[in-house]
Amino acid sequence: VCPSETTRSDLMAAGFNDDQIRVVPLGVTLSDAEPGLTTRLRVRHDLAEPFVLWMGTLEPRKNLDRLVAAMSISKRLVDVPLVLVGPEGWRTDVARTVAPLKGRAVVVGPVGEVEKRAWLEAADVFCFPSLHEGFGLPVLEAMACGTPVVTSKGTATEEFLGNGGLLVDPTDVGAIAESLTTVLDDNELAVRLGSAGRDRSLDYPWSKTADGLVAIYHELLS
């Protein structure tokens, strides 16, 4: 059982037969953030202006170095903070990676579900330019919060993004910078992407994931 067609393709390339694989996408639960928490987070971290959010476990395939480079080379993004939420992973020196931002990086670290939801709602744009994803749950969670997304072409996140964000080549620093700038400079577009993403996320309730697993159990038992 895997969560995306992208992962199905990876499994087949690794030698699995197609009839051995079933795809059951992950899901998301819609709920509003704790009242006032988004404002308190902005105040606590001195985020009066628009900011870019990244969320996940820090590791090389998450492509954080190119996101930092994009926000370093663009004149429009030169004063925009980058907020990083999530635990440290492996083979990633966070301090060294964000050094080019010269103090504009806010490294929050791991948080609970309540604060995670608030960060997703508070962000002006959520950027997730991974080189490879099996599903990319943070993107779906951002969409459920009505936050516009910039994410990668050719990975699993493209499968469910729909009109909820912009797709970029994750190896193209200029393209990442351009897409972030587009969302931040066009409020009408940002609202439209956020609304479309929230609507799209309704197609991915956790109950649908559970039903998919139950269907596989029935298939095996028959």
C-alpha positions in Angstrom: 0.0 0.0 0.0 1.4 3.4 -1.0 0.0 6.9 -0.9 0.5 8.1 -4.5 0.9 7.2 -8.2 4.4 8.6 -8.0 5.3 6.1 -5.3 3.6 3.3 -7.3 6.0 4.2 -10.2 9.0 4.2 -7.9 8.0 0.8 -6.5 7.6 -0.7 -10.0 11.0 0.7 -11.0 12.4 -1.1 -7.9 11.0 -4.4 -9.1 7.5 -4.7 -7.7 4.7 -6.0 -9.9 1.8 -3.6 -10.6 -0.7 -6.2 -9.2 1.2 -6.1 -5.9 0.6 -2.4 -5.4 -2.5 -0.5 -4.2 -2.6 3.3 -3.9 -4.4 4.9 -1.0 -3.8 8.6 -0.6 -3.4 10.2 2.8 -5.9 12.7 4.1 -6.4 15.9 6.1 -8.7 17.0 8.8 -10.2 20.5 8.4 -10.3 22.6 11.6 -9.8 26.3 12.4 -6.7 27.4 14.2 -7.0 28.4 17.9 -8.5 32.0 17.9 -5.8 34.6 18.2 -2.9 32.2 18.0 -1.8 33.2 14.5 -1.5 36.8 15.6 0.4 35.8 18.8 2.9 33.8 16.7 3.5 36.7 14.4 4.1 39.0 17.4 6.3 36.5 19.2 8.6 36.1 16.2 8.4 39.7 15.0 6.7 38.9 11.7 4.8 42.1 10.9 5.4 41.7 7.1 4.5 38.8 4.7 6.5 35.7 5.2 7.2 32.4 3.5 6.6 29.1 5.4 8.3 25.8 5.0 7.3 22.8 7.1 8.7 19.3 7.4 11.7 17.2 8.6 15.0 18.8 7.5 16.8 16.5 5.1 18.6 16.9 1.7 15.7 15.9 -0.5 13.6 18.7 0.9 15.7 21.1 -1.2 15.9 23.8 1.5 19.2 25.1 0.1 17.6 26.1 -3.2 14.6 27.7 -1.4 17.1 29.8 0.6 19.0 30.6 -2.6 15.8 31.8 -4.3 15.0 34.1 -1.4 18.6 35.4 -1.4 18.9 36.3 -5.1 15.5 38.0 -5.6 15.3 41.7 -5.0 11.6 41.4 -4.2 12.3 38.7 -1.5 15.3 40.4 0.0 13.4 41.5 3.1 10.9 38.6 3.3 11.4 36.2 6.3 11.5 32.4 5.8 9.9 30.5 8.7 11.0 26.8 9.2 8.7 24.6 11.2 9.6 21.0 12.0 12.2 18.7 13.5 15.8 18.4 12.5 16.4 15.4 10.3 19.8 14.3 8.9 22.6 15.5 6.7 21.4 19.1 7.0 23.2 21.8 8.8 20.3 24.2 9.4 22.4 27.2 10.6 24.7 26.9 7.6 21.9 26.4 5.1 20.0 29.5 6.2 23.1 31.7 6.7 22.6 33.5 3.3 19.3 34.9 4.6 21.3 37.0 7.2 18.8 36.8 10.1 15.6 36.6 8.0 15.2 32.9 8.8 13.0 32.0 11.8 13.8 28.4 12.9 10.9 27.3 15.0 11.6 23.6 15.4 9.0 20.9 16.1 5.5 22.0 17.2 2.3 20.4 18.3 -0.8 20.1 16.0 -2.4 23.3 17.3 0.6 25.5 16.7 1.2 23.7 13.3 -2.3 24.6 12.2 -1.8 28.2 13.3 1.5 28.5 11.3 -0.1 27.2 8.2 -2.9 29.7 8.5 -0.6 32.6 9.3 1.7 32.1 6.3 1.3 34.3 3.2 2.6 31.5 1.0 3.7 27.9 1.8 6.7 26.7 -0.2 7.6 23.0 -0.5 10.1 22.5 -3.3 11.1 19.0 -2.5 13.2 17.0 -5.0 11.2 13.8 -4.2 8.0 13.1 -2.2 6.0 10.0 -1.5 2.9 12.1 -0.8 3.8 15.5 0.7 1.2 15.8 3.5 2.3 19.4 4.6 1.2 20.7 1.2 -2.3 19.2 1.6 -2.4 20.6 5.1 -1.5 24.1 3.9 -4.2 23.8 1.2 -6.8 22.8 3.9 -5.9 26.1 5.6 -6.5 28.1 2.5 -2.8 29.1 2.2 -1.5 29.4 -1.4 1.2 26.9 -2.2 4.4 26.8 -4.3 5.6 23.2 -4.8 7.5 20.9 -7.2 6.6 19.6 -10.6 7.1 15.9 -11.0 6.6 14.8 -7.4 3.6 13.4 -5.6 2.4 16.8 -4.5 1.6 17.6 -8.2 -1.0 14.8 -8.1 -3.3 16.6 -5.6 -2.4 20.3 -5.9 -5.0 21.1 -8.6 -5.5 24.8 -8.7 -4.3 25.3 -5.1 -0.9 26.6 -6.0 1.9 27.1 -8.5 4.2 24.3 -9.7 7.9 24.9 -10.3 11.0 23.0 -11.4 12.6 22.3 -7.9 16.1 22.6 -9.4 15.4 26.0 -10.9 16.2 28.7 -8.2 15.0 31.5 -10.4 11.6 29.7 -11.0 11.1 29.3 -7.2 11.9 33.0 -6.6 9.6 34.0 -9.5 6.6 31.9 -8.2 7.0 33.2 -4.6 7.1 36.8 -5.9 4.0 36.2 -8.1 2.0 35.0 -5.1 3.2 37.7 -2.7 2.6 40.5 -5.2 -0.8 39.5 -6.5 -3.3 39.3 -3.6 -6.2 38.4 -5.9 -4.2 35.4 -7.2 -3.2 34.4 -3.6 -6.8 34.4 -2.5 -7.9 32.4 -5.5 -5.2 29.8 -5.0 -6.0 29.6 -1.3 -9.7 29.1 -2.0 -9.1 26.5 -4.7 -6.7 24.6 -2.5 -9.2 24.5 0.4 -11.9 23.2 -1.9 -9.5 20.6 -3.4 -8.5 19.4 0.1 -12.1 18.4 0.7 -11.5 15.5 -1.7 -9.0 14.0 0.8 -10.7 13.3 4.2 -9.1 10.7 6.4 -12.3 8.7 6.2 -11.5 8.1 2.5 -8.1 6.8 3.4 -9.6 4.4 6.0 -12.2 3.2 3.4 -9.4 2.5 0.9 -7.5 0.4 3.5 -10.7 -1.5 4.4 -11.3 -2.3 0.7 -7.8 -3.8 0.5 -8.4 -6.0 3.5 -11.6 -7.3 1.9 -9.7 -7.9 -1.3 -7.1 -9.9 0.5 -9.6 -11.9 2.5 -11.6 -12.8 -0.7 
